[in-house]
Structures are given as C-alpha cells and as structure tokens.
C-alpha cells in the first residue's frame, strides 16, 4: 500500500513533528504522559469536540483523581460527572475497567496495546493511544482523524465503515509512524485532522503536510475518506409531562438497561403506548396521558399543554420528537412509579441526559 521511499517517510515524520512541536494544542491531558489521564481524555473525546471536553475532563479529575477513586465512585456521582456527554455506557465501562485494574493488575496499567485491549471498554484506538502516548510503543491510533488524514495523503479508497478497513489503515500507519516519538506522531495526526484537514472545509493550502497530500494535489480531497452513508435515525414520538406533586417535581428514573440507563427525566411516554388515533388533537393527547398515569402509575394527573415547540433530540439510531405537557399530580404512594419527588434545590444533584436539559429549557421558556 505504501509506495513512499524511506527518505520521504522520514521527511514526512520530521515535517509533521516539527509542526506539532510548534503548533500542537495545549490541552490539560497533555501535561504529562500518565495513562489514566490519556485514557479518560480519549474516552471523553469520542464523538465530542475538544473544547466541550476540557471542563468535563477537569471536573472528572477533580472528582476522581485516581483509578481507585473512579473504581469506588457511587454510580449517581459517576453519571453526574458524565452528564451531557452522552453514551453513558462508556463511563460505566470506565468504572468496570478501573475495578478490573485494581483486582487483576494491582492498579498498574498494562504497557502494550495488545495487553491494554484486554481491559473492559478499551478498543483498538484507545489501546493504541494509551500505549503510544504513555508507554512510547510505536503503534497506530486509528480514529476518525487518522482515517481522514491518511486516506487523503495516500488516496486510500477503502470504505471506512467496513470492519476490515481498520487493518488496512493500521498497516499503513505502522509503516509511517515515528519509532522514536509515536505518541507525539499520533497526537499530531489528531491535531492535523482537527485543523487543516477537517471533514468539510479543509485548509490544506496552508497545511504543513500539503506536499504529501495526494488527494489535495489531485484536486479530489473531499472524495476521501470513502464511507457508506449511515441509515437515517428511526423517528420516535414522545410526550414529556413536566409535573409536580405538591411543591416538588415528579422525576422518573430510566431502566438500568437500554438507552439513558439509570438517568433521570420528567415522565416520558412513547405516543405509541397511548390510546391515540393517528390524527389526534391536543385535548386527546392530554386525555390519553392522564389515563396512562392512572392506569400505569396509579396517579391522578391534571394536565395541560404548553404553548411551545416540541423538543427534538437525535441519538445515533433514533430521533426523538417530544411534545410537552405540564400539570399536577395528586399526592399519593409512588409504588407503581419508577421515580421520586425532588425538591427544586435537589434537582441539580440528579444525573440527567442532554434531552432532559432541552426539556427544562423549553419548559422554562414558556414560563416567561
């Protein structure tokens, strides 16, 4: 796959690393090569922008400064630390991994990508990042940036959505990676993909490696990387009931399995679970929701519609459209309701998903 002669490979490494030394991003997890810091940052950075991650990372390190602190953290505190980042299974797996490190490795990190891959929740990319940055192992860290950068440099036309394509890129990068500074090499590729070689508006004309970028030289940079289009997220309609029982808010806890596991929201009901005609009216929605509360929760709800736009939120495979109702529930036993009442001052302590933040924002906007 690689047709570059050794002198060109060396030239590329030198050019890339000199640029990284001068212009690499000053990020809090780059202040040292501690594997715990590398690991936490890399898990947070999956599908999240760097500027968003920085305050999360800093707070996470304050709350859980060591592997032991993470292993011993109460789940609610753990989820609160992750609130807003999404994909909560990641932080749960991080805690499982921390416990695995303590139980099976005496709290010591394995030092090779192969051994790191045996840890819970650590895939090939994260293993490569930790091994190269923390332990100087010359292994690739193949993420979206690496796919984009190397597919353009070398005009690799393999579909990056196909499982076998990773091996192609790992083989290519293994031939190009600096054996002396593999961690800096991988981080330089990350920075290059986030700056001059972005997905939609690359600035390769000013890139430090533009003379190595064959797709740019051939005028077809945006043709790479090659990927199959993802299917559209499945649309699902909900009604959210922003309601109080007495002076306190009625909050529901999601199931311990499935999407948003164990997080807290106002009661959310799929419209498909309500007795509604396809062309229902607002009054019929209210009536059906009240009946649902009575039937499933054994609670008496008085509700009305909020004069606001529905909330929309897109997950990887689903797109939720949520209509908002508000109301009051007659004080009663919550034996049939998976949740509790929460005072206004205690709300901030509950771990809530991003979609709930949107619901609160839309609700408060209706209150003037």
SULFEN-V477445 format. One record per pair of residues at least 6 apart in sequence whose C-alpha atoms are under 8 Angstrom apart, sorted by the first residue. I is the first residue (numbers start at 1). GAP is how many residues later the second one is. If there is no record, write none. Layout:
i={I;I}
gap={GAP;GAP}
//
This chain:
i={1;2;2;2;9;12;12;13;13;13;13;15;15;16;16;16;16;17;17;17;19;20;20;24;24;25;27;28;28;29;29;29;30;33;33;33;34;35;35;35;35;36;36;38;38;38;38;39;39;40;41;41;42;42;43;43;44;44;44;45;48;56;56;59;60;63;64;64;67;67;67;68;68;68;68;70;70;71;71;71;71;76;76;77;78;78;79;79;79;79;80;80;80;80;81;82;82;83;83;83;83;84;84;84;85;86;86;87;88;88;90;93;93;94;94;96;97;97;97;100;100;101;101;101;101;102;109;110;111;111;112;112;112;112;113;113;113;113;113;113;113;114;116;116;116;117;117;117;124;124;125;125;125;125;126;127;128;128;128;128;129;129;129;129;131;131;131;132;132;132;132;132;132;133;133;133;133;134;136;136;136;136;137;137;137;138;138;138;138;138;138;138;138;139;139;139;140;140;140;140;140;140;141;141;142;142;142;145;145;145;145;145;146;146;146;147;147;147;148;148;148;148;148;148;149;149;149;149;150;150;150;151;151;151;152;152;152;152;152;152;152;153;153;153;153;153;154;154;154;155;155;155;156;156;157;157;157;158;158;158;159;159;159;159;159;160;160;160;160;160;161;161;177;177;178;195;195;196;196;196;196;196;197;197;197;199;200;204;204;210;211;215;215;232;233;233;233;233;233;233;234;234;234;235;235;235;235;236;236;236;236;236;237;237;237;237;237;237;237;238;238;238;238;238;238;238;238;239;239;239;239;239;239;239;239;240;240;240;240;240;240;240;240;240;241;241;241;241;241;241;241;242;242;242;242;242;242;242;242;242;243;243;243;243;243;243;243;244;244;244;244;244;245;245;245;245;245;246;246;246;246;247;248;248;248;248;249;249;249;249;250;250;250;250;250;250;251;251;251;251;251;251;251;251;252;252;252;252;252;252;252;252;253;253;253;253;253;253;254;254;254;254;254;254;254;255;255;256;260;263;263;263;263;264;264;264;264;264;265;265;265;266;274;274;274;275;276;276;276;282;286;286;286;286;290;290;290;290;293;293;293;294;294;296;296;297;297;297;297;298;298;298;299;299;299;299;300;300;301;301;301;301;302;302;302;303;303;303;303;304;304;304;305;305;305;306;306;306;306;306;307;308;308;308;308;309;309;310;310;310;310;311;311;311;311;311;311;311;311;312;312;312;312;313;313;313;313;314;324;324;334}
gap={171;152;170;173;167;197;200;163;164;165;172;193;194;169;172;192;193;167;168;171;189;164;168;164;167;166;27;26;30;8;9;12;8;100;101;102;100;74;95;98;99;30;31;91;92;95;96;87;91;17;12;16;84;87;47;83;9;13;41;8;37;25;26;22;21;6;6;9;31;35;40;30;31;34;39;25;28;24;25;27;28;274;275;274;13;14;9;12;184;272;269;270;271;272;270;6;9;268;269;270;271;268;269;270;269;267;268;173;172;173;31;27;28;26;27;24;22;23;24;19;20;6;7;8;18;6;7;6;20;24;15;19;23;25;11;14;15;17;18;24;26;13;6;11;15;6;7;10;17;18;15;16;17;18;15;14;11;12;13;14;11;12;54;57;6;8;52;6;7;8;50;51;54;49;50;51;53;49;44;45;46;47;42;45;46;36;39;40;41;42;43;44;45;35;38;43;30;33;34;37;42;46;29;45;24;27;28;44;45;47;48;49;43;44;47;13;22;78;45;49;50;51;76;77;40;43;44;48;6;19;23;6;73;74;61;62;63;64;69;72;73;59;60;61;62;63;59;60;61;59;60;69;68;69;67;68;69;7;67;68;6;66;67;68;69;6;65;66;67;68;66;67;8;9;7;7;8;6;7;8;10;11;6;7;10;23;22;6;12;6;6;6;9;85;81;82;83;84;85;86;83;84;85;83;84;85;86;34;82;83;84;85;33;34;35;83;84;85;86;30;31;32;33;82;83;84;85;29;30;31;32;83;84;85;86;26;27;28;29;82;83;84;85;119;25;26;27;83;84;85;86;7;8;24;25;82;83;84;85;121;6;7;23;83;84;85;86;6;83;84;85;97;83;84;85;86;96;82;83;84;85;96;93;94;95;96;92;93;94;95;16;17;89;90;91;92;13;14;15;16;88;89;90;91;12;13;14;15;85;86;87;88;9;10;11;12;85;86;6;7;8;9;10;11;84;6;7;6;93;87;88;89;90;86;87;88;89;92;87;88;91;90;14;15;18;13;8;9;12;23;17;18;19;39;10;11;12;13;6;7;8;6;7;40;41;37;38;39;40;36;38;39;30;31;33;35;29;30;26;27;28;29;25;26;27;22;23;24;25;21;22;23;19;20;21;18;19;20;57;60;59;16;54;55;58;14;53;11;12;13;14;9;10;11;12;13;47;48;51;7;8;9;10;6;7;8;42;6;35;39;6}
//
